[in-house]
Amino acid sequence: MVTSATPLIVVLVPALGALLIACTGQRRANLRELWSVAAGVVMAGLIAAFILPDVLADESPGGTLFRILPGIELAFRVDAFGALFAMGASLLWIATSCYSIGYMRTLEEHAQTRYFACFALALSATVGVAFAANLFTLFLFYEALTLVTYPLVAHKETAEAKAGARKYVIYLLGAAKVFLLGAIILTYNLAGNLDFRAGGILETADVTANPGLVLAIFALFLFGFAKNAVMPLHSWLPAAMVAPTPVSALLHAVAVVKTGVFSTLRVVFFVIGPKAMGEVGADDLALVAAAVTIVVGSLLALGQDNLKARLAFSTVSQLSYIVLGAALLNSSGALGGTAHITNHAVSKITLFLCAGSIYASTHRTEISQLSGLAKRMPWTMAAFALASLSIIGIPPTSGFVSKWYLALGTVEADKLILLAVLLVSSLLNAAYLGPIVYKAYFEKEAPSDQHEVRERPWMVAPLAVTALASLLLGMFPGPVLELAGSVMP
């Protein structure tokens, strides 16, 4: 590890941005929003200029802030996996910050200062998770992310928003306290430390002597990281869709849910370890949970007429692609699952941004109301169509790349039933996204809906950029695959 203060500085940049946003307040809205965008730009710049070069040179910048007990420290260490996650989150924050300006102003939303400040704090917590050197540090930032996103979920302050936010915080904090904290304590007692190490921190003798305990520890981690939305602890995610669309886009397509699967993969590859996973049967537990979630999540998406609800259940399904890839315990599966963190993020954030653009321009929320909309909102629906192709896994989009490696992983593991799960899921993806595109392009708009509709440039530009990213990451997957390839030891 190379001692460096840069990871800590990167974590603090969004927090400083939140402080500046809060101090600026409502009276100087332009400056307040400038702080939000500037913090994202600075964070992405620091990662690109100072973190990535070290990581690509096989260095791990970081350092220890303080030690509580032997083996329990507040410490940062950046590897390729964490750098990939942090870089993606920071770039998408820039796009979503620009989008949020148009969205919040168009709808004249209240409490915008609180909104932008909490948004920045959420990114600070997300990067803290990405750069954590051990389970203790990860747990602190993981829990902080839940707390700072609660006001965003409850932002509208309606009865529905308060109920959704209450369910959100009960599920996530409850799972962390009941399952996750217990898993961390048991891990410390068994291994003597909580540091992340390629291949896992459990000794062979401990695994051989305590296979049931190791399996129980993994189960507690799998369901304790409830942000991964593995069934049955998934219903908080659709409930959280009461939040403003930019919140749904970044926090529930990138930061919150991806923090859940990122943390799960940390445990698989850097705590339990692939060898121990296979020996105690933890891989089978994860594969079954992921396969069920993939199929059932897609089926539930089919039954939703509300656009954001359909996208939310789609996310429940897609997140388990990542868990499944890791649980295959081979290089192709790990590569596909890790790459899907980024590839799914750029595609799903595009779909949510499109949903917000539609709502801001037309106040339509139901799929049944979208007939003929492509003529009035061509940029929005073109981006939606492209991102949908990526979610389905059609080449040359980014979704195809990760699904291809996941399919290879199932073949390498000789688990053809899981290959069937992936193929059926892709058909279901087409079944719930295809009709939306069809209605917008090929059905006639009802006469009662034919009023003036205007796309907002501040909202269209970010969604066009993320849609283009879905295509470019499919055509040029090298950088993502290079960083993702380091996960499997």
N, C-alpha and C positions, 0 to 999 in steps of 0.2 A: 504493500500500500504506500502511495506517495502522500505525505502529509501536505494538506492543502486546505485553505479556508474557503475555497471557491464553492464547494457544495453548500456550506452554511449560508454564504452570501446569496446564492441562488434561491435557497429556501426563504430567506428574509426579504428578498426583493418584492414579491407580491404582498407580503405583510406590510412593508413600508408603503406600498401603493395603496393598501386599504386605509392606512392611517392618513395619508394625504387626501384620499377621497373623502373620508369622514370629516377632516378639517376644512376642506373646501366647501362641502355642503351644497344645498339646492340652489343657493343664490348665484353661484358661478358654475353653472351646469357644464359649459364647454370645457372649463379647466378640469372639473371633476372627471369628465369622460376621457380627457387627454391623459390623466394619470392612469386610468385603467388600461388604455391601449399601450402607453409608454412602458408600464411595468411588464406587460407581456413581451414587448419587443426587447427590453433589456434582459429579461430572463432567458428568452430564446437565444439572444446574442451571446450571453455568458456561457450557456451550454454548448453552443456551436463553436465558440472561439477557445474556450478553456477546458471544457469537460470532454468533448468528443475526441480531440487530438490525443489526450492522455489515454482514453479508453481504447482507441484504435491502435495505440502503441502498447497495448496489454498492461497498462498501468491502471491503478484504482485510486484516484484521488479521494482524500477524506481525512478524518481525524476524530478524536474523542473529546467531547466537551467536558464530561465529568463521569465518575464512576460511583455507583450507589453501593453495590456489593461486588465481590469477585464474579466476573462473568456477566454482570448486569451493568451496562453502560449506555449513556446517551451518546451515540456515535454515528457518523456518516461514512459511507464508503460507496463509491460509484463504480459499478461494473457495466458491461455492455447492455445487459437486460434493463437495469435502472435508467441508463442514459437514453435508450430507445423509448421507454415509457415517458420519461420527463420531456424529451424533445417533442414527442407527439402532442402531449398535453399543452405545452407552452405555445406551440404553433397554432393549435386549434383554439386556444384562449384568445389569441390575437383576432382570429376570424370571428369568434363569437362576441368579443367585446365590440367590434365594429357593428356587427349585426344587432347587438343589444341596444345600441344608440338609436338606430332606426326603429326598432320594435317598441322600446319604451316610450319614445317620443310620439310615435304614431298613435299609440293607444292611450297616451297621456297617463301612464301608470303612476301610482302614488309611491312614496317611500323609495325613490330611485337611488338616493345616497346610500341607504341601508343595503339595497340590492347590489350596487356595484362594489361596496366594501366587503360584503359577505362573499361575493363572487371571487374577489382577489384573495381573501383568506382561504377559500376552498382550494385555490391553486397552490397556495403555500403549503397546505396540509398534504395535497396530492404529491407534490415534489418531495416533501419530507418522507412520505412512504417510499417513493422511488429510490431515494438516496440512503435509506436506513441501512445501517451495517448489521443490525441484529433485530430479533423479535421484539425486544423491549422498546426500541426507538420506533419500530414500525407500528406497534400497538398504540403508542401515544399519538402519533399523527393520524392513524386510522380512526381513532375515537374523536380526535379534534375535527376531522372531516365531517363526521356525522353531526357534531354540534353546530358547526358554522354553516352547514347547508340546511339545517332545520328552518331558519327564517326564510330561506329562499323557497322551500316547498310550501310554507305557510304564507307566502308573500301576499296573496290576494285577500287574506284575512276573512274570507267567507266561511260559512259553516263547513262546506265541503273541503276547503283548503285546510282548515284546522283539523278536520278528521283525517285527511290524508297525511298531513304532517305528523299527527299523533301516531298513526300506524307506522309511519316511516321510522320515527325515533324509537318506538317501542320494539319493533323488530330488530333494528340494527344495534341499538344499545343493549337490548335484552340478550340477543345471541352472543354479543361480545362478552357480556358479563357471565352468562350461564355456561357457554361452551369455550369461547376463545381464551378467556383468562385461565380457565382450568387447564386447557391444552398447553399454555405457556408455562404454567407452574409445573406440570408433569414433565414437560420437556427439560426444564432446568434441573429438576431432581434426577432425571435419568442421565442427561448429558453433562451437567455441571456448568454449562454456559448456554448462551442464546445467540451466539454469533452465526452469521450465515457463512457456509463453506460449501464450495462445489462438491457434490457427491453426498452431502449431508453431514450432520454433526454427531450422529449416533454411532457408537462403536459396535462392531460386529458381535461381540460377546453380549452386549446389552440387548441387541435385537434378537439374538438366538435364545437368550434366557427369558425374554419378556415379549413374545410375539403378540399376545393378546393385548398387552398394554400399549404397544406401538400402534397396533391397529386402532385401538380406542383413541389414542392421541390424534391420529390422522383424522378420524371421524369427527372429533371435536373441532379440529381446524377447518375441515371441509364445510361444516354447518355453522361454525362460529364466524367465519368470514361471510356473513349473510349478504354482503354486497355483491357476491358472485351470483346471487339469485338462483342457486340450485334448489330445485323443489324438494321439500314443500315450503321452504322459507323464501318464497319469491313474491308473494302478493303485495309486499311493500312497494315494489317497483311500479306496477300499474296504478296503485293508489297515489304515488308521488307525481303522477302526470297532471295533477291539479296545479302544479307550479307553472309559471310563465314559460313559454316555449324555449327561450334561450337557456333556461335552467335545465329543462328536459334534455336539450340538445347536448350541452357540455357535461353536466353533472351525471345525467342518466344515460348518456351514450359514450362518455369518455371518462370523466374523473371518478365518480362514485363507483359505478359498476366495474370499471376497469381496474380500480384499486382493489376491488374484491377478487377478481381473477388473477391480478398481478400477485397479490399476497398469497393466494392459493398455490400458484406456481412457485413462489419462493419456498414454500413449505415442501412441496414435492421434490424440488431439485437441490435445495440448499439447507434443509433441516432434516427431514426424514431420509431423503436420498433415494434415487431410483432402485438401487439394489435392495434396500430394506423394504421399500414399497412392494416390490415383487415377492419378497420372502414371506411377508405377513398377510398378503392378499389385499392390501390397501388399494392397489391398482384396480382390482375388480370392483370394489365398492365405488370408487370414483367413476369407473366406466359405466356401471349400471345407473348411478345417479345422473350422470351427464346424458346418457342415451335417452332416459325417460324424459328429462327436462327438454332435450332437443325436440323430440317428437310431440310431446304434450304441449309445450309452449307454442309450437307452430299451429297445432290444432286449435288452441285457444285464440290465437291471432285471427284465424279464419272467421271466427264468430263475432268479431268486433266491427261495428259500423263507425264508431268514433275513430278518427284517423290516428290521434295520439295513442289511444288505447291499443290499436292494432300494432303500432310501432313498438309500444312498450312490451307486449307479449312476444313480438319478434326478437327484441333484445334479450328477454329471458331465455329464449331458445338459442340465440347466437352465442351468448356468453358460454354456454356449455360446450360449444365446439372447442373452446380454449382449454377447458378442464379435460375434455376427452383427449385432446392432442397430448397434453402432459401425461395423462394416465396411461397412454400407450407405451411409455417408457422406451421409446426408440427415437433416433435422431430425426426421422421424417415427421413423426407425430409432434415432437417437441418444436420443431421448426415451424410447422403449420399452425400449431396452437399459439405460439409466441407471436408469429407474424400477424395472426388474426386480431391480436390486440390493437395493432395499428390499422390494419386494413379494414376491419369492421368499424373502427372509430370514425374514419374519414367518410365512410359510406353512410353510417347511421346518423352522424351529425348532419349530413346533407339532407336526409329525409326529414329530420326534425326541423331544421331551418326552413325547409320548404313548407312544412305544416304551419309554421309560424307566419311565413309570408302569405300563405293562403288566408289564415285567420285575420291578419292585420288588414288585408285588402278587401276581404269579402265577409268576414265574420262567420264563415262556414267552418264547421268542425266535423261534420259527418261525411263519410265516403259517398253516401247516396246523394249528396248535394254537389258533387264535383263534376257532373256531366258537362262536357264542352268547355271546361275551364282552360284547356291548353291554348285556345285561341286568344283568350284574354290575358293569360299569364304564361307566355311561351317560355321565358327563361326559367321560371320556377319549375314548370312541369318537365322541361327538358332535363334539368338537373335531377329532378325526382326520378325520371325514367332511367338515367344513367346510374344513379346510386342504387336503384332497384336491381339493375342487372348485376351490380357488384354483390349485393346481398345474396342474390340467387346463385352467383358463382359462374357467370358467363364470361368467357375470355373476350378481350384482353384486360378485364378489370381486376382490381386488387383482390376482390373476393375469390376469384378463380385461383389465384396463386396459393392462398392459404388453404383453400379446400382441396386443391390438388395434392399438397403435401400431407394433409390429413388423410386423404384417401390412400396415399402411398403408405402412410404409417399403419393403417388398418391391415393392409396387405402384408407388410413386413411382420406384423404381430400375429398374422394368420387368424385374424378376427373378422371374417367376412360378414358376419351379422352386423358389425359396426359400419362396414362399408355400405351395407343396405340402409342403415339408419341415416347415413350422410346423403345417400341418393334420394331416399324418400323425403328427407327434410328439404332438400333443394327443390323438389317438386312442390312441396307445401309452400316454400318461399314464393315460388312463382304463382301459386294459387291465391295467396293473400296479397301480393303486390301487383300482379298482372292486372286484375280487374280495376285497380285504381288508375293505372296508366290508360287502360282501355276506355274507361268512362271519360277521362279528361280529353282524350284525342278523338274518339270515334262515336260518342253519344252526343246528341243535340242538347243544348242547354234549355231548360224550361223557360218559357216566356216570363214567368214571375221572377226569375233570377237575372234577367237581362238588364242590369243597371251598370253604371260606370265602375270599372275595376282598373286599378292602376298599380303596377309593381313599383316598389320603393327601391331606388338605387342602393341606399345604405344597407338594404336587406338582401337584394339580389346579388350584389358583388361578392359577399362572403360565401353564399351558397354555391355560386358559380365556381369559386376557387376550390372549395372542398369537393365539389363534383368532379372537377378536373383532376384533383389529387387522386380520386378513386380510379381514374383512368391511368394516370401517369405511374402510380405505384404498381399497377398491373403490367404496364409496358416496360418499366424499369424497376424491377423488384430488388435489385442487387443490394442497395444500402440497407434496407430493412432486413433482408435475409442474412446479411453479414452480421448485423448486431444480434438478430434473433438466434443465429446459429451457435452462439456461445453458451446458451442455457444448458443444453445437454452435455454433461461432462464426458 
